Amino acid sequence: MKISCTQENLNQGLNIVSHIASKNTSLPILNNVLIRAEKGILSLITTNLEMGIQCQVRGKIEKDGSYTANSKLLNDYINLLGNQKVEIELKDDNLEITSEQQTTKIKGNSPEEFPLIPKIEKKSAYKCKVNKLIEAFSQVLFAVSVSETRPEISGVYLSFIDDVLTLAATDSYRLAEKQIKLIEKVTAEKDVIIPAKTAQELMRILSTLSVVEAEDGKDASDLVEIYFEDNQVLFVFDNVELVSRIIEGQYPNYKQIIPANFKTKGVVNISDFTKAVKTASLFSRTGIFDINLEFKAGKVIISSTNNQLGENKSKLNIAAQGDDNKVVINYRYLLDGLQNINSTDVIYEMIDANNPCILRPAESLKDNKEAIAAQDYLYIIMPIKQ
């Protein structure tokens, strides 16, 4: 194998794929990146057995071949080189890396030991905008369960129906749902659960590439293509492919817990609400994280009491409808929701202290009186029952 390319291109490719090649003592080959030069294409590949990432790098191939080397070492070394031409040649089971002022040898391993990445046929693509998918993942990922006792809620639920992709995540105490438009109607409805780490890695890669290409002024594709086969999913964007296993199991039918009607509705400024909740949180009980919300006469009262520390009470003027009401809620879950709603105001809806509370972005004001909720996002919080 003998290849050459710019340090900038090689560095960008390694930054994309090296993230999942972590320290693995039971299977050391997983710490490596596979460099493959064949049929005029230079590819960098890593895997952690749950997902695999392949990135094509622009370069010149003088001799086909493949080899693996420690991903972190290679990435760190290439990152320290200046923006110059880099030549890599396989000599006596070493990667000899030559630049203008340096020559380095890095020991590696045979590519035969490297795990195979599942091949998914690229047919019947589901397509959506890159920026919409990044936003959608960012608005639901925080609600994924971190426990492995229920694998079906340890990932992000994806549902493709007509021209809409619905993403949902829950830990059984709260749930976030986001809907985005697909580029075209799907020919076959599909619903899957992808691991949270896959969603995080995909979001990282898409964000990184979008920033790099914007800085370079490149006309890159603004679409992500999604393919499925058996128990695998493939995401394709530009010159990068990410393949991942799908979590088996049935996702909870969360639609049935979303109340159809509410007794109380309030429109609250998110900035003011967040500040009041954070203040009340200082006096919540350790391990319970409880604060009280009370809606009455055009106000919401946010309060908390701690026998050892003291108490706090804040009042905010709000646009309110319906009955007076109150609920005890986990302030951490409430803050998570407020921080992930992309609007100035939030619409808060509830039935009573024993039923789920709903947060939605306030999209607009009708006649300066009634807030219209955005229909593409909702956040559900289960109350703390007394």
N, C-alpha and C positions, 0 to 999 in steps of 0.2 A: 504493500500500500504506500502510495506517495501522493500527497495533496498539498495545495497551497491556497490560501485565502487571506483576506484582511483580518487583522486582529479585532476590528470592530464587529465584523460579521460573526466570527468564531466566538467572541466574548458574549454577544447577544444570545446566540444559540445555546451556549453553555449555561447562561443565567436562567434561561427558560426551562431547560431539562434537568438541571442539577438539583433543584429544590427537593425532589422526592427521593434522591439517592442519599439516604441517611446512613448513619453508622449501624451496620447490621453484623453482629458477631456470628450468628448461626449460619448465615449465607453471605459470606463476604463479597461475592460477585455482585450483589445488589448495591454495593457502594460504588460501583463502576458505571461509567458511561460507555456505551457501545458506539464506536466511530465506524461508520460503514460508507465505503466509497464504491459504488457500482452503477453501471449503466448511465454514467454522466451525472449522477446525483450523490451529493454528500449529505449524509444524515447523522444526527446525534440522537441516541435513544437511551432512555433510562426507565426503570420499572421498580416498583416495590411489591409486586405480585398482585396488588389490588388495582393498580392503574399503571398505565405506561404512557410515556410522552415521546413523541418523535418530532424533531424539528429539522427541516431541510435548510442547509446553509449554502449560500452562494460561494463557489470556489472553483478551482481548477483541479481536475483529477488527472494525474499523470500515470497512475497505476492503481487498478482496482484492488480492493482488499478490505479487511475489517479487523478491528482489535478493540480491547477494552482497557481502560485505565481508571484509576481512582478519580471519581467525579469532582470531589472537593479540591483535591490537589491540582488537577488540571485547570479547573475553573479559577482557582486563586492565582495560579501562575500566569495564565493568559490575561487575566484581569490587570496584572501588574505591568504587562508589556505596553509600550506606546502604540499609537495607531500606525501600524506598519504592516508590511507583508509578513505572513507566517507560513513556514513550510514544515510539514509533518511527514516523517517517513518511518516505516516500520523496519527496524534493523535488529536482528538477533533478540527477538522478544522484548525490545524496548522501543518506545516512541521517541524518536529523535526530533526535537523541535528546534528549528533554526529561525532566528529573526536577524535584524540588522546587526545587533551588538551582542546577542547571546545564543548559546547552543546548550540545550538541556536534554537529558535523557530521563524518561519516566518509565518505570517498570509497570507492566500490566499483566493481563490474563488473556487466555485464548477466548475468542468469541463463541466457541462451541459450548462453553460453560454458561453463557448468558441465557437467561430464560426467554422463551419465545413470547412475543407480543401477539395477542389474538388479532387475526385479520378479519376485518368486517367489510363486507361488500358495500360499496357506495351506491345504493339504490334507494329510491323513495325517501329523499331527504326532507327533514323538517327544518325550515329556515326562519331565523329571526334576526333582528338588529343587534349588533354587538353591545351598544350602549344600553339598550333596553334589558338585555340579559344580565349585564353587570349590575344594573340597578336592582333588578328583580332578586338576584341572589343576595345582594347586600341587605335587602329589606326583609328577608325571611331566615337567613342562615343563623342569626343569633338565637332563634327560638328552637333550634334542633336539640333533641335530648342528648346529653353527654354520656348517659348510661347505656351499657351494652345489654342490659337485661331484656330490653324490648327492641330488637334489631330493626323492626319496621319503622320505628320513630327516631332512629339514630341517623337518618338521612333526610334528603329533601325530596318531596313528592312532586313529580312532574306529570301533568295531564294535558294531552293534546286533543282538543275537540274543535271541529270546524276550523276557524282561523285564530283560535285563542290558545295560548299556553298558560296554564295555571300552575304556579309553584306554591307549595305549602310546607310549613315546618312546625312541629310541636314537641313539647316535652311533657304533655298532658296537663300542665298548669297554665300554659298560655299557647296561643297559636297565631302564626302570621300567614297571610295569604296574599299573593300578588298575581295579577293577570297582565299579560302583555300580548300584543298582536303578533301573529305569525305573518310572514310575507304572503303566503297563499293558504287556502283551505287544505286541510290534510285529507289524503285519500283513505287513510285508515286511522281511527281513533286509537290512542295509545296512552297508557299510564304506567309509570315505573317509579321506583325509589332509588335514588343514587346516593352513595355515601357522602357524608358531609365533607370529608377531606377532598373528595373529587370536586365538589362544588367550590370549595375554597381554592383549590389549585387552578381550576378553570378560570375563576374570577381573577386570580393573581396574574395568570398568563394573558388573558384578554386585556386587563388594565395595563400591563407592562407594554404589550405590543401597541396598543392604542396610543399611549404616551410617546413611545419611541417614533412611531410613524408620523404622528402629528408634529413632533419636533423636526423630523427630517423632511417634512413636507411631501411625504410619499402618498400616492393614491392607492391605498390598500382597500381590500374588500371590507365592507362594513357589515357583512353577514356572517353568522355562524351557521354551519350546517350540522345537523344532528342525525345520526343513523343508528339503527338498532339491529341486533342479530342475536338470537338465543338469549343468553343472560348477560350480554355486553352492550355498552353504549359507546358511540364514537362521536366526538366533537371535532369539527374541522374548521380552522380559521387561518386563512392565508397559508403560510408554509408550516403550520403546526397542527399536529393531530394528537388528541388525548383520548385514550381508550380506557374504559373502566368497567369493572363488574357492576352488576345491578343487585341491589339488596332484595332477596326473596321475601315474600310475605305480603299480607294484605294491609294496606294503609287504613287507619281508622276512618270511618265515615263521619268526618268532622262536620259536614254540612248540617247534620241533624241537631247539633248543639248550638247552632247560630239562631238566636231568637228572631222570630218573624215580626214581633211587635214589642214596643218598649213603653214603659210608663214615664220615663224621664229622659230628657235629651238636653244637652248643654253644649254650647259652642265656646271653646276656651282658647285664648291665645297661648300657643305652645311655649313661647319663651317665658311668659309669666307663670304658667302652670309648672314648667320644669323647675324654675327657681323655688317656687313654693313647696314642691314635692321634695326637692333636695334639702330645704331647710327643715321640713318636718321629719325627714329621714334621720336627722341628727339625734332625734329623741325617740326613735322607734326601738322596740325591744330586740335585743341581740338574738339572732337565730330565727326570729319571726318576721322581722322586716316589715312590720305592720304600720300603716297610716290610715287615718279615717278621712273619707270624703263625704261631705254632706251638701246636698243640693236643695236650696230653698230660696224663694223670693228673689230670683235673678242673681243669686250668688252661689259660689261653691266655696265651702269652708274646708280647708286642708289642715288636719291636726294630728298630733301624736302625743302620747304620754308615756313617760318612763319613770317609774317610782324612784329610781336611783339618780337620774339625771335631771329630770324636770319635764316641762311640757312646752309645746309650741302650737300656735294657731294662726293661720293666714286666711284672709278673705279676698276673693277675686270676683269682680263684677263680670257676669257672663250673660249671653243670650240664652235663656232657658225656656223650655216647654215642658208641660206635663206636671206630674205630681212632685211634691217634696220627697226626697229619698236620701238614703245614706248606705254606705258600704265600707267594709274594711278590706284593704287591698295590699298586696306586696309591692312596696315602693320600687324595688329593683325591676320588677316586671313592667311596672307603669313607665318608668324612665326609659327602658329599652324601647317600648312602643313609641313614646314621644320623640325619641332621638332618631327613629327610622321613618318618621312621617314627613314627607317632603311638601310641607305647606306651612303657612303662617299660623293657621288655626286648626284645631282638632275638634271633631264632633264626638262627644262622649254620650253613649246610650246605655241604659240599664233598665232592668225590670225591678229587681229588689236585691237585698243583701245575699241571697242564696243562688242567684243565677249569674251566668257570665256577663261581663261588661264588654262593650265593643268600642274600639277607637277607629275612626276613619278620617282621612284628610278632608278638610273643608275646602272644596274646590272654588266656590264662588258664593256671593251673597245675592239673594233674590230680593229686589226692592229694599235692599239694606236691612232686611228683617230676617229672612229665612236662609240658613246656610244649606248649600247643596253639597252632599257628600260625593267625593270621587268614588267611582264604582270599581276601580281597579285594585284597591288595597283595603284590607281590614286586619285588625289585630284584636284578638280575644284574650281576656284575662279572667281566670277563675278567681272568685273572691276568697278571702280567708273567712271561713265560717266560725262564728263564735260559739 
